[in-house]
Amino acid sequence: MILTAAEIAQRLRGETGTVGDRLVITPQPDLRSVERSGAASIDLRLGTWFVSPRPRSTALLDIYASEADFSEARITKTMFVPFVGGKFILHPRNFVLAVTLEWIRLPADLAGYVVGKSSWGRRGLIIATATGVHPSFTGCLTLELANVGYVHLSALPS
């Protein structure tokens, strides 16, 4: 079953569902806008932390290497983009991990899924993640962003 916009808003208000196990999104979206949209979804925004592969840090990544041989810090770099005045640029043919600005908690009776917007896909941005969000998930979602286009994509933290 997919929740309607009105049902999503009711769940976020705590009007339905189990007390103590409710749907939470922080910061909470404007619930009137959610209801008016008629969409069976919530738009999440890009956060301020990014992790990208270090260029040329390794010529080969052995997926069968032991954890002792694998140093995440050696092959990636973490970047923080200030909320005010910051900008992140995803260059063509580059990949980055990002997190959502919103922190979510799904109750035990709800699951979710993450899809990219087609308007961004037409510009060459592929948004992937573990598309299924399991019941009782708590946290920010990790997004896998790949620029498969020919232009630089710029993002300001929301």
DRENTORKOL-3810 file (N, C-alpha, C; in nm, 4 decimals):
REM DRENTORKOL-3810
@n.u->0.0842; n.v->-0.1169; n.w->0.0000; ca.u->0.0000; ca.v->0.0000; ca.w->0.0000; c.u->0.0898; c.v->0.1246; c.w->0.0000
@n.u->0.0556; n.v->0.2216; n.w->-0.0790; ca.u->0.1268; ca.v->0.3490; ca.w->-0.0846; c.u->0.0388; c.v->0.4539; c.w->-0.0178
@n.u->0.0988; n.v->0.5308; n.w->0.0735; ca.u->0.0237; ca.v->0.6343; ca.w->0.1432; c.u->-0.0036; c.v->0.7530; c.w->0.0520
@n.u->-0.1204; n.v->0.8126; n.w->0.0663; ca.u->-0.1527; ca.v->0.9354; ca.w->-0.0056; c.u->-0.0867; c.v->1.0531; c.w->0.0655
@n.u->-0.0889; n.v->1.1679; n.w->0.0013; ca.u->-0.0332; ca.v->1.2888; ca.w->0.0627; c.u->-0.1027; c.v->1.3191; c.w->0.1953
@n.u->-0.2341; n.v->1.3036; n.w->0.2000; ca.u->-0.3092; ca.v->1.3298; ca.w->0.3231; c.u->-0.2705; c.v->1.2309; c.w->0.4328
@n.u->-0.2496; n.v->1.1046; n.w->0.3966; ca.u->-0.2106; ca.v->1.0041; ca.w->0.4953; c.u->-0.0691; c.v->1.0295; c.w->0.5477
@n.u->0.0203; n.v->1.0749; n.w->0.4603; ca.u->0.1564; ca.v->1.1086; ca.w->0.5038; c.u->0.1497; c.v->1.2219; c.w->0.6055
@n.u->0.0724; n.v->1.3256; n.w->0.5747; ca.u->0.0585; ca.v->1.4395; ca.w->0.6660; c.u->-0.0018; c.v->1.3951; c.w->0.7995
@n.u->-0.1029; n.v->1.3085; n.w->0.7962; ca.u->-0.1623; ca.v->1.2576; ca.w->0.9203; c.u->-0.0595; c.v->1.1822; c.w->1.0030
@n.u->0.0216; n.v->1.0986; n.w->0.9373; ca.u->0.1249; ca.v->1.0228; ca.w->1.0089; c.u->0.2275; c.v->1.1166; c.w->1.0718
@n.u->0.2661; n.v->1.2213; n.w->0.9986; ca.u->0.3646; ca.v->1.3165; ca.w->1.0520; c.u->0.3072; c.v->1.3972; c.w->1.1684
@n.u->0.1765; n.v->1.4218; n.w->1.1673; ca.u->0.1118; ca.v->1.4912; ca.w->1.2795; c.u->0.0906; c.v->1.3987; c.w->1.3988
@n.u->0.1048; n.v->1.2682; n.w->1.3780; ca.u->0.0822; ca.v->1.1721; ca.w->1.4852; c.u->-0.0641; c.v->1.1377; c.w->1.5036
@n.u->-0.1469; n.v->1.1677; n.w->1.4026; ca.u->-0.2908; ca.v->1.1429; ca.w->1.4126; c.u->-0.3275; c.v->0.9974; c.w->1.3893
@n.u->-0.2411; n.v->0.9236; n.w->1.3203; ca.u->-0.2649; ca.v->0.7811; ca.w->1.2967; c.u->-0.1362; c.v->0.7063; c.w->1.3257
@n.u->-0.1467; n.v->0.5770; n.w->1.3373; ca.u->-0.0288; ca.v->0.4965; ca.w->1.3686; c.u->-0.0200; c.v->0.4716; c.w->1.5176
@n.u->0.0791; n.v->0.3981; n.w->1.5568; ca.u->0.0982; ca.v->0.3593; ca.w->1.6959; c.u->0.1671; c.v->0.4718; c.w->1.7724
@n.u->0.1159; n.v->0.5045; n.w->1.8881; ca.u->0.1784; ca.v->0.6062; ca.w->1.9721; c.u->0.3190; c.v->0.5599; c.w->2.0093
@n.u->0.4159; n.v->0.6476; n.w->1.9982; ca.u->0.5542; ca.v->0.6123; ca.w->2.0295; c.u->0.6284; c.v->0.5495; c.w->1.9137
@n.u->0.5567; n.v->0.5140; n.w->1.8079; ca.u->0.6201; ca.v->0.4555; ca.w->1.6899; c.u->0.5619; c.v->0.5250; c.w->1.5677
@n.u->0.5866; n.v->0.6548; n.w->1.5599; ca.u->0.5254; ca.v->0.7323; ca.w->1.4530; c.u->0.6278; c.v->0.7734; c.w->1.3484
@n.u->0.5781; n.v->0.8165; n.w->1.2351; ca.u->0.6624; ca.v->0.8682; ca.w->1.1287; c.u->0.7151; c.v->1.0049; c.w->1.1709
@n.u->0.8485; n.v->1.0224; n.w->1.1591; ca.u->0.9114; ca.v->1.1489; ca.w->1.1966; c.u->1.0053; c.v->1.1912; c.w->1.0845
@n.u->0.9965; n.v->1.3175; n.w->1.0448; ca.u->1.0922; ca.v->1.3780; ca.w->0.9533; c.u->1.1331; c.v->1.5100; c.w->1.0161
@n.u->1.2650; n.v->1.5274; n.w->1.0387; ca.u->1.3161; ca.v->1.6489; ca.w->1.1018; c.u->1.4242; c.v->1.7084; c.w->1.0140
@n.u->1.4158; n.v->1.8363; n.w->0.9757; ca.u->1.3049; ca.v->1.9268; ca.w->1.0023; c.u->1.1795; c.v->1.8827; c.w->0.9267
@n.u->1.0678; n.v->1.9056; n.w->0.9902; ca.u->0.9413; ca.v->1.8607; ca.w->0.9337; c.u->0.9002; c.v->1.9472; c.w->0.8155
@n.u->0.8564; n.v->1.8851; n.w->0.7064; ca.u->0.8085; ca.v->1.9630; ca.w->0.5923; c.u->0.6788; c.v->2.0355; c.w->0.6261
@n.u->0.6462; n.v->2.1372; n.w->0.5483; ca.u->0.5197; ca.v->2.2090; ca.w->0.5648; c.u->0.4068; c.v->2.1121; c.w->0.5277
@n.u->0.3289; n.v->2.0731; n.w->0.6273; ca.u->0.2289; ca.v->1.9673; ca.w->0.6057; c.u->0.1152; c.v->2.0127; c.w->0.5149
@n.u->0.0809; n.v->2.1402; n.w->0.5162; ca.u->-0.0224; ca.v->2.1884; ca.w->0.4234; c.u->0.0254; c.v->2.1757; c.w->0.2793
@n.u->0.1538; n.v->2.2056; n.w->0.2569; ca.u->0.2100; ca.v->2.1910; ca.w->0.1216; c.u->0.2113; c.v->2.0447; c.w->0.0792
@n.u->0.2428; n.v->1.9565; n.w->0.1728; ca.u->0.2413; ca.v->1.8131; ca.w->0.1435; c.u->0.1015; c.v->1.7712; c.w->0.0996
@n.u->-0.0005; n.v->1.8125; n.w->0.1745; ca.u->-0.1385; ca.v->1.7759; ca.w->0.1414; c.u->-0.1824; c.v->1.8352; c.w->0.0077
@n.u->-0.1476; n.v->1.9611; n.w->-0.0167; ca.u->-0.1871; ca.v->2.0269; ca.w->-0.1415; c.u->-0.1183; c.v->1.9656; c.w->-0.2630
@n.u->0.0013; n.v->1.9120; n.w->-0.2435; ca.u->0.0765; ca.v->1.8571; ca.w->-0.3568; c.u->0.0047; c.v->1.7376; c.w->-0.4185
@n.u->-0.0658; n.v->1.6628; n.w->-0.3363; ca.u->-0.1324; ca.v->1.5431; ca.w->-0.3859; c.u->-0.0361; c.v->1.4288; c.w->-0.4145
@n.u->0.0923; n.v->1.4517; n.w->-0.3937; ca.u->0.1937; ca.v->1.3491; ca.w->-0.4226; c.u->0.1984; c.v->1.2466; c.w->-0.3101
@n.u->0.2237; n.v->1.1247; n.w->-0.3475; ca.u->0.2396; ca.v->1.0189; ca.w->-0.2487; c.u->0.3867; c.v->1.0097; c.w->-0.2111
@n.u->0.4459; n.v->1.1254; n.w->-0.1795; ca.u->0.5900; ca.v->1.1293; ca.w->-0.1521; c.u->0.6261; c.v->1.2549; c.w->-0.0736
@n.u->0.7487; n.v->1.2555; n.w->-0.0253; ca.u->0.8070; ca.v->1.3715; ca.w->0.0427; c.u->0.9394; c.v->1.4008; c.w->-0.0264
@n.u->0.9617; n.v->1.5263; n.w->-0.0619; ca.u->1.0907; ca.v->1.5654; ca.w->-0.1183; c.u->1.1908; c.v->1.5833; c.w->-0.0047
@n.u->1.3049; n.v->1.5182; n.w->-0.0174; ca.u->1.4131; ca.v->1.5341; ca.w->0.0792; c.u->1.5210; c.v->1.6212; c.w->0.0165
@n.u->1.5947; n.v->1.6915; n.w->0.1006; ca.u->1.6955; ca.v->1.7847; ca.w->0.0512; c.u->1.8362; c.v->1.7324; c.w->0.0769
@n.u->1.9276; n.v->1.7834; n.w->-0.0009; ca.u->2.0674; ca.v->1.7461; ca.w->0.0103; c.u->2.1276; c.v->1.8099; c.w->0.1337
@n.u->2.2023; n.v->1.7308; n.w->0.2103; ca.u->2.2669; ca.v->1.7809; ca.w->0.3303; c.u->2.3989; c.v->1.8492; c.w->0.3001
@n.u->2.4856; n.v->1.8550; n.w->0.3986; ca.u->2.6089; ca.v->1.9327; ca.w->0.3864; c.u->2.7363; c.v->1.8471; c.w->0.3893
@n.u->2.7248; n.v->1.7155; n.w->0.4003; ca.u->2.8425; ca.v->1.6270; ca.w->0.4053; c.u->2.8503; c.v->1.5436; c.w->0.2789
@n.u->2.9725; n.v->1.5331; n.w->0.2236; ca.u->2.9965; ca.v->1.4590; ca.w->0.1015; c.u->3.1225; c.v->1.3741; c.w->0.1185
@n.u->3.1213; n.v->1.2546; n.w->0.0618; ca.u->3.2385; ca.v->1.1674; ca.w->0.0620; c.u->3.2639; c.v->1.1280; c.w->-0.0829
@n.u->3.3858; n.v->1.1542; n.w->-0.1294; ca.u->3.4176; ca.v->1.1225; ca.w->-0.2684; c.u->3.5466; c.v->1.0427; c.w->-0.2759
@n.u->3.5609; n.v->0.9630; n.w->-0.3826; ca.u->3.6861; ca.v->0.8896; ca.w->-0.4011; c.u->3.8006; c.v->0.9869; c.w->-0.4272
@n.u->3.9168; n.v->0.9549; n.w->-0.3747; ca.u->4.0365; ca.v->1.0353; ca.w->-0.4041; c.u->4.0848; c.v->0.9961; c.w->-0.5433
@n.u->4.1049; n.v->1.0934; n.w->-0.6297; ca.u->4.1546; ca.v->1.0598; ca.w->-0.7640; c.u->4.2925; c.v->0.9956; c.w->-0.7556
@n.u->4.3079; n.v->0.8906; n.w->-0.8297; ca.u->4.4357; ca.v->0.8210; ca.w->-0.8424; c.u->4.4952; c.v->0.7748; c.w->-0.7102
@n.u->4.4128; n.v->0.7543; n.w->-0.6068; ca.u->4.4676; ca.v->0.7060; ca.w->-0.4796; c.u->4.5020; c.v->0.5579; c.w->-0.4868
@n.u->4.4375; n.v->0.4905; n.w->-0.5771; ca.u->4.4679; ca.v->0.3491; ca.w->-0.5963; c.u->4.4296; c.v->0.3117; c.w->-0.7389
@n.u->4.5118; n.v->0.2342; n.w->-0.8025; ca.u->4.4852; ca.v->0.1942; ca.w->-0.9404; c.u->4.3851; c.v->0.0797; c.w->-0.9467
@n.u->4.3775; n.v->0.0042; n.w->-0.8384; ca.u->4.2912; ca.v->-0.1130; ca.w->-0.8360; c.u->4.2305; c.v->-0.1270; c.w->-0.6981
@n.u->4.1023; n.v->-0.1479; n.w->-0.6926; ca.u->4.0339; ca.v->-0.1714; ca.w->-0.5659; c.u->3.9957; c.v->-0.3187; c.w->-0.5613
@n.u->4.0619; n.v->-0.3937; n.w->-0.4758; ca.u->4.0383; ca.v->-0.5368; ca.w->-0.4625; c.u->3.9191; c.v->-0.5584; c.w->-0.3710
@n.u->3.8066; n.v->-0.5981; n.w->-0.4280; ca.u->3.6857; ca.v->-0.6148; ca.w->-0.3475; c.u->3.6940; c.v->-0.7340; c.w->-0.2528
@n.u->3.7941; n.v->-0.8210; n.w->-0.2719; ca.u->3.8110; ca.v->-0.9356; ca.w->-0.1845; c.u->3.9169; c.v->-0.9117; c.w->-0.0762
@n.u->3.9725; n.v->-0.7912; n.w->-0.0706; ca.u->4.0749; ca.v->-0.7598; ca.w->0.0298; c.u->4.0129; c.v->-0.7633; c.w->0.1690
@n.u->4.0936; n.v->-0.7971; n.w->0.2670; ca.u->4.0444; ca.v->-0.7993; ca.w->0.4047; c.u->4.0272; c.v->-0.6563; c.w->0.4546
@n.u->3.9491; n.v->-0.6397; n.w->0.5594; ca.u->3.9282; ca.v->-0.5072; ca.w->0.6172; c.u->4.0603; c.v->-0.4448; c.w->0.6608
@n.u->4.1560; n.v->-0.5269; n.w->0.7051; ca.u->4.2863; ca.v->-0.4758; ca.w->0.7481; c.u->4.3623; c.v->-0.4140; c.w->0.6308
@n.u->4.3409; n.v->-0.4664; n.w->0.5088; ca.u->4.4100; ca.v->-0.4156; ca.w->0.3904; c.u->4.3364; c.v->-0.2987; c.w->0.3258
@n.u->4.2167; n.v->-0.2729; n.w->0.3712; ca.u->4.1306; ca.v->-0.1739; ca.w->0.3067; c.u->4.1179; c.v->-0.0518; c.w->0.3966
@n.u->4.1639; n.v->0.0608; n.w->0.3520; ca.u->4.1567; ca.v->0.1839; ca.w->0.4301; c.u->4.0633; c.v->0.2820; c.w->0.3606
@n.u->3.9449; n.v->0.2983; n.w->0.4146; ca.u->3.8470; ca.v->0.3919; ca.w->0.3584; c.u->3.9041; c.v->0.5333; c.w->0.3536
@n.u->3.9767; n.v->0.5718; n.w->0.4585; ca.u->4.0345; ca.v->0.7062; ca.w->0.4651; c.u->4.1397; c.v->0.7273; c.w->0.3563
@n.u->4.2051; n.v->0.6198; n.w->0.3154; ca.u->4.3093; ca.v->0.6316; ca.w->0.2127; c.u->4.2505; c.v->0.6565; c.w->0.0747
@n.u->4.1331; n.v->0.6011; n.w->0.0485; ca.u->4.0782; ca.v->0.6123; ca.w->-0.0872; c.u->3.9647; c.v->0.7137; c.w->-0.0998
@n.u->3.9209; n.v->0.7726; n.w->0.0126; ca.u->3.8123; ca.v->0.8711; ca.w->0.0061; c.u->3.8500; c.v->0.9984; c.w->0.0806
@n.u->3.7780; n.v->1.1043; n.w->0.0486; ca.u->3.7917; ca.v->1.2280; ca.w->0.1250; c.u->3.6524; c.v->1.2759; c.w->0.1626
@n.u->3.6414; n.v->1.3310; n.w->0.2833; ca.u->3.5144; ca.v->1.3812; ca.w->0.3344; c.u->3.5160; c.v->1.5326; c.w->0.3287
@n.u->3.4062; n.v->1.5893; n.w->0.2789; ca.u->3.3958; ca.v->1.7339; ca.w->0.2660; c.u->3.2687; c.v->1.7835; c.w->0.3345
@n.u->3.2822; n.v->1.8965; n.w->0.4007; ca.u->3.1672; ca.v->1.9648; ca.w->0.4596; c.u->3.1465; c.v->2.0931; c.w->0.3812
@n.u->3.0241; n.v->2.1174; n.w->0.3380; ca.u->2.9900; ca.v->2.2398; ca.w->0.2673; c.u->2.9044; c.v->2.3236; c.w->0.3619
@n.u->2.9506; n.v->2.4432; n.w->0.3976; ca.u->2.8738; ca.v->2.5251; ca.w->0.4919; c.u->2.7302; c.v->2.5468; c.w->0.4440
@n.u->2.6409; n.v->2.5469; n.w->0.5394; ca.u->2.4986; ca.v->2.5637; ca.w->0.5107; c.u->2.4715; c.v->2.7004; c.w->0.4478
@n.u->2.5401; n.v->2.8011; n.w->0.4953; ca.u->2.5227; ca.v->2.9357; ca.w->0.4413; c.u->2.6454; c.v->2.9703; c.w->0.3579
@n.u->2.6228; n.v->3.0040; n.w->0.2324; ca.u->2.7313; ca.v->3.0469; ca.w->0.1450; c.u->2.8134; c.v->2.9363; c.w->0.0844
@n.u->2.7804; n.v->2.8111; n.w->0.1104; ca.u->2.8570; ca.v->2.6991; ca.w->0.0561; c.u->2.7997; c.v->2.6494; c.w->-0.0746
@n.u->2.8842; n.v->2.5832; n.w->-0.1518; ca.u->2.8411; ca.v->2.5264; ca.w->-0.2792; c.u->2.9234; c.v->2.4008; c.w->-0.3047
@n.u->2.8584; n.v->2.2981; n.w->-0.3558; ca.u->2.9270; ca.v->2.1747; ca.w->-0.3934; c.u->2.9107; c.v->2.1568; c.w->-0.5440
@n.u->3.0193; n.v->2.1271; n.w->-0.6135; ca.u->3.0140; ca.v->2.1056; ca.w->-0.7583; c.u->3.0507; c.v->1.9607; c.w->-0.7869
@n.u->2.9615; n.v->1.8923; n.w->-0.8575; ca.u->2.9864; ca.v->1.7543; ca.w->-0.8998; c.u->3.0253; c.v->1.7586; c.w->-1.0470
@n.u->3.1513; n.v->1.7314; n.w->-1.0730; ca.u->3.2057; ca.v->1.7406; ca.w->-1.2078; c.u->3.1607; c.v->1.6226; c.w->-1.2925
@n.u->3.1609; n.v->1.6383; n.w->-1.4255; ca.u->3.1236; ca.v->1.5267; ca.w->-1.5136; c.u->3.2102; c.v->1.4036; c.w->-1.4855
@n.u->3.1468; n.v->1.2868; n.w->-1.4952; ca.u->3.2104; ca.v->1.1566; ca.w->-1.4732; c.u->3.2623; c.v->1.1404; c.w->-1.3306
@n.u->3.2011; n.v->1.2070; n.w->-1.2343; ca.u->3.2411; ca.v->1.1937; ca.w->-1.0944; c.u->3.1258; c.v->1.1394; c.w->-1.0126
@n.u->3.1624; n.v->1.0877; n.w->-0.8970; ca.u->3.0702; ca.v->1.0192; ca.w->-0.8072; c.u->3.0938; c.v->1.0710; c.w->-0.6662
@n.u->2.9881; n.v->1.0803; n.w->-0.5886; ca.u->3.0008; ca.v->1.1244; ca.w->-0.4492; c.u->2.8895; c.v->1.0597; c.w->-0.3666
@n.u->2.9202; n.v->1.0341; n.w->-0.2408; ca.u->2.8166; ca.v->0.9945; ca.w->-0.1447; c.u->2.7724; c.v->1.1207; c.w->-0.0727
@n.u->2.6451; n.v->1.1336; n.w->-0.0484; ca.u->2.5918; ca.v->1.2492; ca.w->0.0222; c.u->2.4845; c.v->1.1998; c.w->0.1184
@n.u->2.4467; n.v->1.2840; n.w->0.2110; ca.u->2.3384; ca.v->1.2495; ca.w->0.3035; c.u->2.2271; c.v->1.3507; c.w->0.2887
@n.u->2.1084; n.v->1.3088; n.w->0.3283; ca.u->1.9961; ca.v->1.4011; ca.w->0.3261; c.u->2.0059; c.v->1.4982; c.w->0.4432
@n.u->1.9511; n.v->1.6145; n.w->0.4238; ca.u->1.9423; ca.v->1.7111; ca.w->0.5332; c.u->1.8457; c.v->1.6576; c.w->0.6392
@n.u->1.7399; n.v->1.5946; n.w->0.5929; ca.u->1.6372; ca.v->1.5440; ca.w->0.6840; c.u->1.6793; c.v->1.4146; c.w->0.7523
@n.u->1.6462; n.v->1.4082; n.w->0.8793; ca.u->1.6600; ca.v->1.2872; ca.w->0.9604; c.u->1.5216; c.v->1.2254; c.w->0.9626
@n.u->1.5126; n.v->1.0945; n.w->0.9375; ca.u->1.3807; ca.v->1.0308; ca.w->0.9356; c.u->1.3765; c.v->0.9119; c.w->1.0305
@n.u->1.2551; n.v->0.8840; n.w->1.0758; ca.u->1.2295; ca.v->0.7606; ca.w->1.1507; c.u->1.1010; c.v->0.7016; c.w->1.0950
@n.u->1.1125; n.v->0.5797; n.w->1.0444; ca.u->0.9940; ca.v->0.5101; ca.w->0.9950; c.u->0.9393; c.v->0.4214; c.w->1.1047
@n.u->0.8083; n.v->0.4198; n.w->1.1219; ca.u->0.7506; ca.v->0.3266; ca.w->1.2195; c.u->0.7620; c.v->0.1828; c.w->1.1678
@n.u->0.7341; n.v->0.0896; n.w->1.2549; ca.u->0.7494; ca.v->-0.0527; ca.w->1.2214; c.u->0.6535; c.v->-0.0985; c.w->1.1123
@n.u->0.5463; n.v->-0.0231; n.w->1.0882; ca.u->0.4486; ca.v->-0.0659; ca.w->0.9871; c.u->0.4632; c.v->0.0072; c.w->0.8535
@n.u->0.5699; n.v->0.0872; n.w->0.8364; ca.u->0.5909; ca.v->0.1584; ca.w->0.7099; c.u->0.7298; c.v->0.1320; c.w->0.6543
@n.u->0.7377; n.v->0.1225; n.w->0.5242; ca.u->0.8653; ca.v->0.1177; ca.w->0.4526; c.u->0.8620; c.v->0.2306; c.w->0.3511
@n.u->0.9745; n.v->0.2622; n.w->0.2953; ca.u->0.9792; ca.v->0.3681; ca.w->0.1954; c.u->1.0744; c.v->0.3309; c.w->0.0838
@n.u->1.0791; n.v->0.4150; n.w->-0.0173; ca.u->1.1771; ca.v->0.3963; ca.w->-0.1226; c.u->1.2211; c.v->0.5326; c.w->-0.1727
@n.u->1.3428; n.v->0.5369; n.w->-0.2269; ca.u->1.4035; ca.v->0.6614; ca.w->-0.2720; c.u->1.4162; c.v->0.6570; c.w->-0.4234
@n.u->1.3690; n.v->0.7609; n.w->-0.4882; ca.u->1.3838; ca.v->0.7732; ca.w->-0.6333; c.u->1.4321; c.v->0.9138; c.w->-0.6647
@n.u->1.5063; n.v->0.9256; n.w->-0.7712; ca.u->1.5523; ca.v->1.0565; ca.w->-0.8153; c.u->1.4434; c.v->1.1271; c.w->-0.8945
@n.u->1.4609; n.v->1.2555; n.w->-0.9125; ca.u->1.3667; ca.v->1.3331; ca.w->-0.9929; c.u->1.4090; c.v->1.3264; c.w->-1.1390
@n.u->1.3125; n.v->1.3093; n.w->-1.2272; ca.u->1.3452; ca.v->1.2980; ca.w->-1.3692; c.u->1.4061; c.v->1.4267; c.w->-1.4229
@n.u->1.3701; n.v->1.5410; n.w->-1.3652; ca.u->1.4281; ca.v->1.6675; ca.w->-1.4127; c.u->1.5794; c.v->1.6697; c.w->-1.3897
@n.u->1.6262; n.v->1.6098; n.w->-1.2802; ca.u->1.7704; ca.v->1.6006; ca.w->-1.2560; c.u->1.8324; c.v->1.4929; c.w->-1.3438
@n.u->1.7609; n.v->1.3839; n.w->-1.3656; ca.u->1.8106; ca.v->1.2776; ca.w->-1.4522; c.u->1.8338; c.v->1.3266; c.w->-1.5940
@n.u->1.7477; n.v->1.4153; n.w->-1.6438; ca.u->1.7657; ca.v->1.4709; ca.w->-1.7774; c.u->1.8904; c.v->1.5582; c.w->-1.7863
@n.u->1.9420; n.v->1.6022; n.w->-1.6726; ca.u->2.0648; ca.v->1.6824; ca.w->-1.6702; c.u->2.1893; c.v->1.5954; c.w->-1.6464
@n.u->2.1680; n.v->1.4650; n.w->-1.6309; ca.u->2.2805; ca.v->1.3737; ca.w->-1.6160; c.u->2.3091; c.v->1.3305; c.w->-1.4733
@n.u->2.2259; n.v->1.3710; n.w->-1.3776; ca.u->2.2487; ca.v->1.3313; ca.w->-1.2388; c.u->2.1728; c.v->1.2029; c.w->-1.2092
@n.u->2.2475; n.v->1.1012; n.w->-1.1705; ca.u->2.1887; ca.v->0.9740; ca.w->-1.1309; c.u->2.1913; c.v->0.9686; c.w->-0.9786
@n.u->2.0761; n.v->0.9481; n.w->-0.9189; ca.u->2.0660; ca.v->0.9385; ca.w->-0.7739; c.u->2.0299; c.v->0.7944; c.w->-0.7416
@n.u->2.1213; n.v->0.7275; n.w->-0.6746; ca.u->2.0970; ca.v->0.5883; ca.w->-0.6374; c.u->2.1186; c.v->0.5759; c.w->-0.4878
@n.u->2.0642; n.v->0.4768; n.w->-0.4322; ca.u->2.0812; ca.v->0.4456; ca.w->-0.2914; c.u->2.0313; c.v->0.3040; c.w->-0.2737
@n.u->2.0407; n.v->0.2542; n.w->-0.1549; ca.u->1.9693; ca.v->0.1304; ca.w->-0.1268; c.u->1.8241; c.v->0.1746; c.w->-0.1311
@n.u->1.7616; n.v->0.1593; n.w->-0.2472; ca.u->1.6337; ca.v->0.2254; ca.w->-0.2724; c.u->1.5256; c.v->0.1900; c.w->-0.1712
@n.u->1.5308; n.v->0.0729; n.w->-0.1155; ca.u->1.4330; ca.v->0.0368; ca.w->-0.0136; c.u->1.4755; c.v->0.0884; c.w->0.1231
@n.u->1.3830; n.v->0.1525; n.w->0.1921; ca.u->1.4083; ca.v->0.1989; ca.w->0.3284; c.u->1.3202; c.v->0.1127; c.w->0.4188
@n.u->1.3836; n.v->0.0341; n.w->0.5021; ca.u->1.3141; ca.v->-0.0674; ca.w->0.5811; c.u->1.2321; c.v->-0.0074; c.w->0.6948
@n.u->1.1274; n.v->-0.0801; n.w->0.7361; ca.u->1.0519; ca.v->-0.0375; ca.w->0.8536; c.u->1.1464; c.v->-0.0203; c.w->0.9728
@n.u->1.1176; n.v->0.0776; n.w->1.0558; ca.u->1.1945; ca.v->0.1110; ca.w->1.1761; c.u->1.3298; c.v->0.1751; c.w->1.1466
@n.u->1.3564; n.v->0.2108; n.w->1.0191; ca.u->1.4810; ca.v->0.2805; ca.w->0.9873; c.u->1.4837; c.v->0.4138; c.w->1.0611
@n.u->1.6010; n.v->0.4497; n.w->1.1107; ca.u->1.6207; ca.v->0.5771; ca.w->1.1785; c.u->1.7515; c.v->0.6374; c.w->1.1317
@n.u->1.7488; n.v->0.7622; n.w->1.0855; ca.u->1.8710; ca.v->0.8320; ca.w->1.0470; c.u->1.8531; c.v->0.9150; c.w->0.9223
@n.u->1.9656; n.v->0.9665; n.w->0.8739; ca.u->1.9684; ca.v->1.0366; ca.w->0.7458; c.u->1.9951; c.v->0.9332; c.w->0.6371
@n.u->1.9397; n.v->0.9535; n.w->0.5209; ca.u->1.9613; ca.v->0.8595; ca.w->0.4111; c.u->2.0901; c.v->0.8932; c.w->0.3379
@n.u->2.1644; n.v->0.7916; n.w->0.3001; ca.u->2.2838; ca.v->0.8087; ca.w->0.2190; c.u->2.2434; c.v->0.8011; c.w->0.0727
@n.u->2.2881; n.v->0.8989; n.w->-0.0042; ca.u->2.2589; ca.v->0.9045; ca.w->-0.1465; c.u->2.3882; c.v->0.8843; c.w->-0.2246
@n.u->2.3801; n.v->0.8111; n.w->-0.3329; ca.u->2.4927; ca.v->0.7917; ca.w->-0.4233; c.u->2.4643; c.v->0.8773; c.w->-0.5457
@n.u->2.5435; n.v->0.9825; n.w->-0.5658; ca.u->2.5210; ca.v->1.0760; ca.w->-0.6754; c.u->2.6293; c.v->1.0589; c.w->-0.7799
@n.u->2.5890; n.v->1.0408; n.w->-0.9048; ca.u->2.6840; ca.v->1.0274; ca.w->-1.0146; c.u->2.6454; c.v->1.1251; c.w->-1.1244
@n.u->2.7435; n.v->1.2017; n.w->-1.1715; ca.u->2.7211; ca.v->1.2937; ca.w->-1.2827; c.u->2.7654; c.v->1.2233; c.w->-1.4096
@n.u->2.6695; n.v->1.1732; n.w->-1.4853; ca.u->2.7012; ca.v->1.1042; ca.w->-1.6106; c.u->2.6837; c.v->1.1977; c.w->-1.7298
@n.u->2.6558; n.v->1.3239; n.w->-1.7012; ca.u->2.6379; ca.v->1.4229; ca.w->-1.8073; c.u->2.7685; c.v->1.4889; c.w->-1.8459
@n.u->2.7553; n.v->1.5986; n.w->-1.9187; ca.u->2.8713; ca.v->1.6695; ca.w->-1.9716; c.u->2.8904; c.v->1.8062; c.w->-1.9085
@n.u->2.8026; n.v->1.8446; n.w->-1.8166; ca.u->2.8143; ca.v->1.9757; ca.w->-1.7525; c.u->2.8372; c.v->1.9577; c.w->-1.6030
@n.u->2.8952; n.v->2.0577; n.w->-1.5391; ca.u->2.9166; ca.v->2.0563; ca.w->-1.3953; c.u->2.7836; c.v->2.0820; c.w->-1.3269
@n.u->2.7536; n.v->2.0047; n.w->-1.2244; ca.u->2.6289; ca.v->2.0213; ca.w->-1.1495; c.u->2.6624; c.v->2.0873; c.w->-1.0163
@n.u->2.5891; n.v->2.1919; n.w->-0.9836; ca.u->2.6151; ca.v->2.2677; ca.w->-0.8634; c.u->2.4990; c.v->2.2507; c.w->-0.7663
@n.u->2.5316; n.v->2.2400; n.w->-0.6385; ca.u->2.4278; ca.v->2.2274; ca.w->-0.5365; c.u->2.4615; c.v->2.3186; c.w->-0.4199
@n.u->2.3619; n.v->2.3903; n.w->-0.3744; ca.u->2.3724; ca.v->2.4687; ca.w->-0.2526; c.u->2.3027; c.v->2.3897; c.w->-0.1443
@n.u->2.3617; n.v->2.3746; n.w->-0.0265; ca.u->2.2892; ca.v->2.3052; ca.w->0.0799; c.u->2.1551; c.v->2.3721; c.w->0.1029
@n.u->2.0535; n.v->2.2900; n.w->0.1237; ca.u->1.9161; ca.v->2.3419; ca.w->0.1355; c.u->1.8929; c.v->2.4209; c.w->0.2604
END
